[in-house]
Amino acid sequence: MTWGSLNDFLVMGGYALYVWGSYGMAAVLAVAEIMALRARRRRAMDELRRARSAPDGSMR
């Protein structure tokens, strides 16, 4: 598909809502996944720190 102008590109042949909505949803989900991974890593690291500082060295 060729586009004659920026507007033609943005309109995507009438499928702009689907195309750009898909890109937007993918971006939102990628950011959410990164945030979830960081939170999970932070919790795991905190758990390890607590386990190391426990007197008997055990985890719970």
DSSP file (Angstrom, degrees, kcal/mol; ACC not computed):
  #  RESIDUE AA STRUCTURE BP1 BP2  ACC     N-H-->O    O-->H-N    N-H-->O    O-->H-N    TCO  KAPPA ALPHA  PHI   PSI    X-CA   Y-CA   Z-CA
    1    1 A M              0   0    0      0, 0.0     2,-0.4     0, 0.0    12,-0.0   0.000 360.0 360.0 360.0 136.0    0.0    0.0    0.0
    2    2 A T        -     0   0    0      6,-0.0     2,-0.4     2,-0.0     0, 0.0  -0.873 360.0-148.7-114.1 148.7    1.3    3.4   -0.9
    3    3 A W        -     0   0    0     -2,-0.4     3,-0.1     1,-0.1     4,-0.0  -0.950   8.9-161.1-119.4 135.5    0.3    6.7    0.8
    4    4 A G  S    S+     0   0    0     -2,-0.4     2,-0.3     1,-0.1    -1,-0.1   0.662  77.2   8.0 -86.7 -18.1    0.2   10.0   -1.0
    5    5 A S  S  > S-     0   0    0      1,-0.1     4,-1.8     0, 0.0     5,-0.1  -0.951  79.6 -99.0-153.7 170.6    0.3   12.1    2.2
    6    6 A L  H  > S+     0   0    0     -2,-0.3     4,-2.7     1,-0.2     5,-0.2   0.881 121.7  55.8 -62.2 -38.7    0.8   11.8    6.0
    7    7 A N  H  > S+     0   0    0      1,-0.2     4,-2.3     2,-0.2    -1,-0.2   0.909 105.0  51.6 -62.4 -41.9   -3.0   12.0    6.4
    8    8 A D  H  >>S+     0   0    0      1,-0.2     4,-1.3     2,-0.2     5,-0.7   0.902 111.1  49.1 -60.0 -40.1   -3.4    8.9    4.1
    9    9 A F  H  <5S+     0   0    0     -4,-1.8     3,-0.3     1,-0.2    -2,-0.2   0.939 112.0  47.1 -63.7 -47.0   -0.9    7.1    6.2
   10   10 A L  H  <5S+     0   0    0     -4,-2.7    -2,-0.2     1,-0.2    -1,-0.2   0.830 110.8  51.8 -66.2 -32.3   -2.6    8.0    9.5
   11   11 A V  H ><>S-     0   0    0     -4,-2.3     5,-1.3    -5,-0.2     3,-1.1   0.757  92.1-154.1 -75.9 -25.2   -6.0    7.0    8.1
   12   12 A M  G ><5 -     0   0    0     -4,-1.3     3,-1.6    -3,-0.3    -3,-0.1   0.859  63.9 -58.3  54.3  43.0   -4.6    3.6    7.0
   13   13 A G  G 3 <S-     0   0    0     -5,-0.7    -1,-0.3     1,-0.3    -4,-0.1   0.786 106.5 -48.1  63.5  27.5   -7.2    3.1    4.3
   14   14 A G  G < 5S+     0   0    0     -3,-1.1    -1,-0.3     0, 0.0     3,-0.2   0.390 127.5  93.0  94.1  -3.0  -10.1    3.3    6.7
   15   15 A Y  T <>5 +     0   0    0     -3,-1.6     4,-2.9    -4,-0.3     5,-0.2   0.101  43.9 118.1-107.6  21.6   -8.6    0.9    9.2
   16   16 A A  H  >XS+     0   0    0     -5,-1.3     4,-2.8     1,-0.2     5,-0.6   0.885  72.1  53.3 -58.8 -43.6   -6.9    3.5   11.4
   17   17 A L  H  >5S+     0   0    0     -3,-0.2     4,-1.5     1,-0.2    -1,-0.2   0.920 114.9  41.3 -60.3 -44.0   -8.9    2.8   14.6
   18   18 A Y  H  >5S+     0   0    0      3,-0.2     4,-2.0     2,-0.2    -2,-0.2   0.939 119.5  43.9 -67.8 -48.1   -8.0   -0.9   14.4
   19   19 A V  H  X5S+     0   0    0     -4,-2.9     4,-2.2     2,-0.2    -2,-0.2   0.967 121.0  36.9 -64.9 -55.1   -4.4   -0.4   13.4
   20   20 A W  H  X5S+     0   0    0     -4,-2.8     4,-2.6     1,-0.2    -1,-0.2   0.839 115.6  55.2 -71.6 -31.6   -3.5    2.4   15.8
   21   21 A G  H  X<S+     0   0    0     -4,-1.5     4,-2.6    -5,-0.6    -1,-0.2   0.891 108.5  49.3 -64.5 -38.3   -5.6    0.9   18.5
   22   22 A S  H  X S+     0   0    0     -4,-2.0     4,-2.4     2,-0.2    -2,-0.2   0.924 112.2  47.0 -65.9 -45.2   -3.7   -2.4   18.2
   23   23 A Y  H  X S+     0   0    0     -4,-2.2     4,-2.2     1,-0.2    -2,-0.2   0.918 113.7  49.3 -61.8 -42.7   -0.4   -0.6   18.4
   24   24 A G  H  X S+     0   0    0     -4,-2.6     4,-2.5     2,-0.2    -2,-0.2   0.918 111.4  47.8 -63.9 -43.9   -1.6    1.4   21.4
   25   25 A M  H  X S+     0   0    0     -4,-2.6     4,-2.6     1,-0.2     5,-0.2   0.903 111.0  51.5 -64.8 -40.7   -2.8   -1.7   23.2
   26   26 A A  H  X S+     0   0    0     -4,-2.4     4,-2.2     2,-0.2    -1,-0.2   0.906 111.3  48.0 -62.2 -41.1    0.4   -3.5   22.5
   27   27 A A  H  X S+     0   0    0     -4,-2.2     4,-2.3     2,-0.2    -2,-0.2   0.921 111.9  49.1 -65.7 -44.2    2.4   -0.6   23.9
   28   28 A V  H  X S+     0   0    0     -4,-2.5     4,-2.4     1,-0.2    -2,-0.2   0.921 113.1  47.0 -61.2 -44.6    0.2   -0.3   27.0
   29   29 A L  H  X S+     0   0    0     -4,-2.6     4,-2.4     2,-0.2    -1,-0.2   0.862 110.2  52.8 -68.0 -35.3    0.6   -4.1   27.7
   30   30 A A  H  X S+     0   0    0     -4,-2.2     4,-2.1    -5,-0.2    -1,-0.2   0.922 111.7  45.8 -65.0 -43.2    4.3   -4.0   27.1
   31   31 A V  H  X S+     0   0    0     -4,-2.3     4,-2.4     2,-0.2    -2,-0.2   0.911 112.5  50.9 -64.9 -42.5    4.7   -1.2   29.7
   32   32 A A  H  X S+     0   0    0     -4,-2.4     4,-2.4     1,-0.2    -2,-0.2   0.896 109.8  50.6 -62.7 -39.9    2.4   -3.0   32.1
   33   33 A E  H  X S+     0   0    0     -4,-2.4     4,-2.5     2,-0.2    -1,-0.2   0.909 110.0  49.5 -64.7 -42.2    4.4   -6.2   31.8
   34   34 A I  H  X S+     0   0    0     -4,-2.1     4,-2.2     2,-0.2    -2,-0.2   0.916 112.1  48.3 -62.5 -43.1    7.7   -4.3   32.4
   35   35 A M  H  X S+     0   0    0     -4,-2.4     4,-2.2     2,-0.2    -2,-0.2   0.905 111.8  49.6 -64.5 -40.9    6.2   -2.7   35.5
   36   36 A A  H  X S+     0   0    0     -4,-2.4     4,-2.5     2,-0.2    -2,-0.2   0.905 110.5  50.3 -64.9 -41.4    4.9   -6.1   36.8
   37   37 A L  H  X S+     0   0    0     -4,-2.5     4,-2.5     2,-0.2    -2,-0.2   0.906 110.4  49.6 -63.4 -41.2    8.3   -7.7   36.3
   38   38 A R  H  X S+     0   0    0     -4,-2.2     4,-2.5     2,-0.2    -2,-0.2   0.911 111.9  47.9 -64.1 -41.6   10.0   -4.9   38.2
   39   39 A A  H  X S+     0   0    0     -4,-2.2     4,-2.3     2,-0.2    -2,-0.2   0.911 112.3  49.2 -65.3 -41.8    7.6   -5.2   41.1
   40   40 A R  H  X S+     0   0    0     -4,-2.5     4,-2.3     2,-0.2    -2,-0.2   0.897 112.1  48.4 -64.5 -40.5    8.0   -9.0   41.2
   41   41 A R  H  X S+     0   0    0     -4,-2.5     4,-2.8     2,-0.2     5,-0.2   0.913 110.1  52.1 -64.8 -42.5   11.8   -8.7   41.1
   42   42 A R  H  X S+     0   0    0     -4,-2.5     4,-2.3     1,-0.2    -2,-0.2   0.915 110.8  47.5 -60.7 -43.5   11.7   -6.1   43.9
   43   43 A R  H  X S+     0   0    0     -4,-2.3     4,-2.3     2,-0.2    -1,-0.2   0.907 112.2  49.7 -64.7 -41.0    9.5   -8.4   46.1
   44   44 A A  H  X S+     0   0    0     -4,-2.3     4,-2.3     2,-0.2    -2,-0.2   0.912 111.4  48.5 -64.3 -42.1   11.8  -11.3   45.4
   45   45 A M  H  X S+     0   0    0     -4,-2.8     4,-2.4     2,-0.2    -2,-0.2   0.900 111.2  50.2 -65.6 -40.1   14.9   -9.3   46.3
   46   46 A D  H  X S+     0   0    0     -4,-2.3     4,-2.5    -5,-0.2    -1,-0.2   0.909 109.7  51.5 -62.0 -41.7   13.2   -8.1   49.5
   47   47 A E  H  X S+     0   0    0     -4,-2.3     4,-2.3     1,-0.2    -2,-0.2   0.908 110.3  48.6 -61.8 -42.7   12.4  -11.7   50.4
   48   48 A L  H  X S+     0   0    0     -4,-2.3     4,-2.4     2,-0.2    -2,-0.2   0.903 110.5  50.9 -64.8 -40.9   16.0  -12.7   49.9
   49   49 A R  H  X S+     0   0    0     -4,-2.4     4,-1.9     2,-0.2    -2,-0.2   0.917 111.3  48.2 -62.5 -42.8   17.3   -9.8   52.0
   50   50 A R  H  X S+     0   0    0     -4,-2.5     4,-0.8     1,-0.2    -2,-0.2   0.907 111.5  50.4 -63.5 -40.4   14.9  -10.8   54.8
   51   51 A A  H  < S+     0   0    0     -4,-2.3     3,-0.4     1,-0.2    -2,-0.2   0.887 110.6  49.2 -66.2 -38.7   15.9  -14.4   54.5
   52   52 A R  H  < S+     0   0    0     -4,-2.4    -1,-0.2     1,-0.2    -2,-0.2   0.846 112.4  47.5 -68.4 -33.6   19.6  -13.5   54.7
   53   53 A S  H  < S+     0   0    0     -4,-1.9    -1,-0.2    -5,-0.2    -2,-0.2   0.568  86.9 109.0 -87.0  -7.6   19.1  -11.3   57.7
   54   54 A A  S >< S-     0   0    0     -4,-0.8     3,-0.8    -3,-0.4    -3,-0.0  -0.429  76.9-124.7 -66.8 143.0   17.0  -14.0   59.6
   55   55 A P  T 3  S+     0   0    0      0, 0.0    -1,-0.1     0, 0.0    -4,-0.0   0.860 110.3  37.5 -59.7 -37.5   18.9  -15.4   62.6
   56   56 A D  T 3  S-     0   0    0      2,-0.1     3,-0.1     1,-0.0    -2,-0.1   0.503 105.8-125.8 -94.2  -2.9   18.4  -19.0   61.4
   57   57 A G    <   +     0   0    0     -3,-0.8     2,-0.2     1,-0.2    -6,-0.1   0.563  65.8 131.1  74.0   8.6   18.9  -18.2   57.7
   58   58 A S        -     0   0    0     -6,-0.0     2,-0.8     1,-0.0    -1,-0.2  -0.514  62.9-118.8 -92.6 162.5   15.6  -19.8   56.7
   59   59 A M              0   0    0     -2,-0.2    -8,-0.1     1,-0.1   -11,-0.0  -0.882 360.0 360.0-101.6 106.2   12.9  -18.4   54.6
   60   60 A R              0   0    0     -2,-0.8    -1,-0.1     0, 0.0    -2,-0.0   0.449 360.0 360.0  52.4 360.0    9.7  -18.3   56.7
